[in-house]
Amino acid sequence: MNWGALQALLYGVNQYSTAFGRVWLSMVFIFRVMVFVVAAQRVWGDENKDFVCNTAQPGCVNVCYDHFFPISHIRLWALQLIFVTCPSLMVTGHVKYREMKDLKYTKLHEGKHMYAHPGKKRGGLWWTYLLSLIFKAGFDAGFLYVLYYIYEGYDMPRLTKCSLFPCPNTVDCYISRPTEKKIFTLFMVVSSAVCIVMCICEMIYLIFKRIKKFMKKRKEAEMKLFAETHEMKPLSRPRSHYKSRTKERVDPTASNQNITNSTVEEKSSKV
């Protein structure tokens, strides 16, 4: 399989991923794909040839090998890497669809854009990205369970007993380099578990960021609605309200009685 082509195809996902997504993609290609291509294939290259049983019965070795290795670790991991990396293509495809849609909209509306940033995780793209994370974590967890279920754990025994037909009796079968295969099995299992944790952390980050943004918009809308429904009234009356309605100037030191007497005298003099 051409893993370099797959890496080049998924490189564009980094443009639309968060920091967790970039770390996840680096872990997949450095700790899983590189180890798989460089070392793991050579370690499991002799699993069929050097699977030896203490019998010369024709067909017994093949039957026992098929019973203990119903699917090779190498083929299972290759299938796992394909399934795990493919959901990222959903995000790339959705972004390309938005870019084409925005290009058509720009031509029809004289340079106006439908999406300011087609690669920004908003609306449907946010849901596509979250769904891709769920698929990636689900596929990794599913393949870990399949590996555990088929081989009854992640251990690699040195000796296995087989009594299937056409073996004449219970025979002992020996696996080549079991310690080395066990180390690589545990390494791939731990790498898959770390990738699952990274996907879960990224999902929590996206959901928390979305909730925070939603709460901020809701608070701004409530403040705007409050400002519209409650108009601000002046705290005190204007100074013009307290001005005297008459043009007469009154001495503030004068008593009320003096003011009354002066008013009566003015009226009598006019008469």
Secondary structure, DSSP 8 states (H G I E B T S, - for coil): --HHHHHHHHGGGGGG--HHHHHHHHHIIIIIIHHIIIIIHHHGGGTTTT-EES---TTHHHHHHHHH-SS-HHHHHHHHHHHHHTHHHHHHHHHHHHHHHHHHHHHHTTT--S-S-TTS--THHHHHHHHHHHHHHHHHHHHHHHHHHHHTSS---SEEEE--TT-SS-EEEE-SSHHHHHHHHHHHHHHHHHHHHHHHHHHHHHHHHHHHHHHHHHHHHHHHHHHHHS----SS--GGGGS-SSS----TTS-HHHHHHHHHHHHHHH-
